[in-house]
Amino acid sequence: MLLQLGSRGSRLALTQAAFAADRLRSPGRELALVPVTTSGDRDRRSPFGQIGARGVFVKELEEALLEGRIDVAVHSAKDMTSTDTAGLAVGAYLPRDDPRDALCGADHLEPGMRIGTASVRRRAQLLMLEPELSVAPLRGNVDTRLRKRRERDLDAIVLAACGLDRLGLGDEIGVRFDPEELLPEAGQGALALQVRAGEEGLVAAVDDAETRRRVEAERACVAAVGGGCLAPVAAHHDGKVLVALVADEEGRWLERRSGDDPTALGEELARLAARLS
């Protein structure tokens, strides 16, 4: 049996897909990696908000699944939209790696530093931590952003720690932010294996139940905040409690709440965002 795994074509994405393939390998099953270019890969200049925000790195992979060109899509769970696409399902979440954000180029924040990130979630929280930062837009894959930090003489950039670890670039990290300082994106650190609905059995054997419990709670919370909310949103479950926030992109306000019910928590944050925005 040939199982075709779809993935973005970046070095990190292919590394992650190869890891997933290793987990899925079994006697009698052949595996092939199929690179798919997404809209987020084609447009590397525009802010994410201009090309669709969440989902810009998954849409074409989902289309390939629905059209039968691949059998499994390997996603960074943080790139996925908060609700499942009709006809598709997450058949497995692989065990979660470090969900934290990492500062590269420095080991602490100081007033006046120039920090690179394309994420409005990171921008909002960085400015809450240090209002006198200068946050510069920075896009590209991991290697590109590390190179641009040096070319553009930025003091530091913020990346997902798990991506650096997976590429063997952990030495680039000056500090890993505690979630109390910088709350991660929903799903950060986890890999999701998406399949056509009804074909979950293709990958179910590698599903990590605890990662699924946490990531699904985070995604449900973000879904409850609602797609119409323009404020930066973050959600993270540490195994004991779900914490989520909404914030102003410029760091003028931030509301953080915790709870056991993802939907109730998300709806509370949506009301706060509507009142404060």
N, C-alpha and C positions, 0 to 999 in steps of 0.2 A: 504494500500500500504506500503510495506517495502522498506525503503531507506537505503542502506548499505554505510556507510561512512568509507573510508579507511584512515588510519593515521599511521605514524611511531609510535613505541611503547614507546618512552621516556615519562617521566612524563609531560614535556612541551607540546609535540605533542598531547598527549591524553587530556590534559587540553584544548588545542586549539580546538581539535576536538569536545569536549563536548560543548564548547562555540558555535561552528558552529551548532551543533545539536540543541541547545536551540533556535537558530535563525530560524532554518528550521522546527521546530516542529509545526504541525498544526493538526486540527481534521481529523481523518481517516488516518493519516500517522504515521507509526511506523518507528523508527530509530534504527539502530544497528551500533556500532563501530567495525571496523575490523582492528586490528593491522597488519601492514605489515613491515617486516624487509627489509631495503634497504642496498645497498652496502656500503654506508657511515656509517651505523650502524654496519655492520659486521666487517669492517676494521677500528678500532679506533686508529691505530698507524701510518699508512702511511700518509704523507702529502697529502692534497686534490689533488694537481697536479698529483700525481702518481695514483690516483684512479678515475680521471675523472673531477676534478674541479667542475664547476657548474653542477648541475643535479645529483650528487651522492646520494642525499636524495630523489629523486623523481622518478627515472627510474622504480623501481619495483612497485610503486604505479600506474604509468602510464600503465604498463603492466597489472596490475590487472583490471584497467578500461577497457582497450581494450579487455581483455578476458572475461569481464562480471562478474568478481568475486566481484566487488564493483560498486556502482553507482556514487559516488562522492569521489574525492580525496581531502583531506584537506592539503594544503601546506602552509608553511611560504613562502610568495611570493619571498623572497630573495633567496630561495633555487632553484627556477625554472630556467631553461635555458631562454635565452633572446627571443627565438622564440617558438611558439606553436608546439607541436608534432602533426604530421599528424593524423587526426581522432579524435583529442581532442581539447577542448576549455576551457577557463576560463569562466565559467558561471556566477560567482559572485566574487567580492572582498568585504570583510567585512570592515566596517569603520576602518581606519588606527589608530593604537595606536602610541606611541612615537617611531619615527624612529631613534633616536639617539643612538650612542654607549656610553657605560658607563664604567668608570674606577672603579674597585672594589678592595678595599684594601688600597687606598690612595685617597686624594682629589686633587692632582696635580702631575705633572711630575717633576722629578729632574734628573740631570745628574747622571749616574751610576745605576739608578734603574733597576731591573730585572722585565720585563713585560712579561706575558704569553699571547699568541694568536696564533691560527693556520692560521689566515687570512693574506694573502700577502697584501691585501688592507689596513688593519689596520697597519701592520708592516711598510709599506712604509710611511704612513702619520705620524705614531708615530715618526719615525726616522727623518722626516722633522721637526717635532715640537721640538724634543730634540735628536740631533745626538749622544749623549753619552749614550743613553739607551742601555741596553742589552735585546734584544727581544728573548724570548725562545718559541719554538713550544709547543703548548698546545691544545690537543683535548679532546673530551668527551662531554657528555651532561652538562647542566648547573650545576647540583649538583656535578658532578664529577670534573668539572673545579674549582668550588669553594673549594672543598676538596683538590685538587692537589695544589692550591695556597698555602695552609697552609703546606701541606706535603713537598713541594719542596722549601719552604721558599722564594716564589716569593714576590716581593714588591707589585705587583698588577697584575690584569688581565683585559682584555677588553672583554665585552660581550654586546649583544644587550639589551638596556634598556627595551624594550617591553617584552622580555622573562622573565626577572627578575620580572617585574611588574605583569605579568600574573600568576607567581608562588607565589606571595606574598613575594618576596625577595627584594623589593625595598630598604630595609634598608642596603643591602650589597653595595649599590652604593655610592661611594665617590663623584663623579662628573659626570654629563652628558655632553658629549662634544658637543659644538655648531657645527653645520655642517660646519661653516667657519673653524673650527679647524680639524675636522675629518668628511669627507663627507661620509654619509652612503652608504651601498650596495643598488643597485636598488631593490626596493620592500620591503626594511626593514620596519618592523612595520605593514605590511598588511598580512592578511590571504586570500589565493586564493582558491576558490572552483572550481575544475576542473571536467569536465564531458565529455562524448562522444559528438562529434560534432552533432548537431541536437537535443540534449537533454538539452539545456541551460535552458529550462523552468522549470526543476526540482529545480533550485536554483535562478532563475532570480529575484524573489521577494525580496531577501535579498541583491541584488547588490547595492553598494554605488557608485553612479556616480562620485563623486569627487575623491574618492580613485582610481577608475578605470582610470580616466583621468590622474592622476599624475603617477601612477605605469606603465601604458602602455607607457607613454612618456619615463620613465626611462628605461624600457625594450627595447624600440625601439632604444634608444640611444646606449645602450650596444651592441645590435645586429649590429648596423651600425659600431661600432668599429671593430667588426669582431672576429670570433673565433680564427683566426691565431695570434691575438695580445697577446703576452705573458706578457705584462706589466699589473700591477694591474690597475683595472678600477673601478670607482664609479660613480653613478648618483643619483641625488636627486632633486625632484620637490617640492618646498615649497608652491605651490599654485599660485605663481606669476611668477616664472622663473625656468627653468630647468638648473641645474648646474652639470657639469660632469668633471672628471679628469682622466688622466693616469699618472703613476708614475713609477719610478724605485723601485724595491723591497727593495733595500738597502737605499732608501731615497736620492740618489744622485741627482735626478731631479724630478720635479713634474710640470705638466701643467694642469691648471684649466681654464675651459671656461664655458660661459653661453650662452643661446640662446633660441629661440622659436621653432626651427625646430630640433626635435630629430635626424633625419637622418643626416642632415648637420653637426650638432654638433658632432655626433659620427664619421663621416668621417674625420672631421678636427682633432679630437683626434687620429684617426688611423694614419693619416699622420705624426702627431707630434711624436707618439710612434715609427714609422718606422724610422724616422730621428734620434731620440735620443737614441734608444736602441742599 
